[in-house]
């Protein structure tokens, strides 16, 4: 059984390096997308401070559909032309949003969310979804978080084979 060890780090980069190593160990040998998404959501939600939501939306060919997550109940379907998740998916670029209330078309699934980072998930050239992380704090995420979240997503994508 996998047990996450507390990550002691003197910087965000070190925190994410430890989290990426734990994610690799957790997902090693498993290729099921749902199982790995569930475990990665739980790992990140428990390890990263000041989050109120962490999880996946998967692309069904038309829109983003809620996948495994940690946090309060969430919006089930998100069109590609709406909100931070839709922007990340349609532009295929990570969205780092310091104030979600200032983001055009923001979808408030949880009114407590103030900042957000969303990473598009592209596997073998195809959009499969997004990784979405919210915080109740404004300006919670920075460039270190963007890079760390992208590294976690790379582990997830590699687990798919």
Phi, psi and omega in degrees: 000137178280135174228119181291130176271146175302137180264117176259119185218148179261003178204163176297322179300318179291322177300312180292325177300317178293320180293320177297319178297318178294321179297318178300315180295320182293320185268352184305127175082355179251133182242001180285122185299316183291315179299315181291323177295319179297313181292321179293321177300314180295316181300310182295318182297323180282329187271330186263132182284157170061041174251150170238358176196139174210124180179191188242146164237132180253141181278126181258013182099345180233314184211174176272133182239136182307133175241199180300142181201172172232136180130194180290160175308149190232170173302139184274319184232137179229120176294152182293346180257017182230139170070183182291318179296316178298320178296315180299317181292312185287326180270347183056039179225141176299136178252121178246107189243109181288333180218102184296334180290341178266357182274122181301128177079012180306137177257118184269081176291322176233114183299341180284342182293134179239330178223161189204148169228132181229126181250126175289144179251109180242120182236124181052042176080359183246138173291125176249346178157203178219154171254124188237129179227129182242155175225147175282356180261135173293145175058034182289328188255143179227191182299323177298320177294318179302311181296320179294317179295320177296323178293320176297319179295325177297322177296314179301311181297320178297328181292342182283348178085000000 
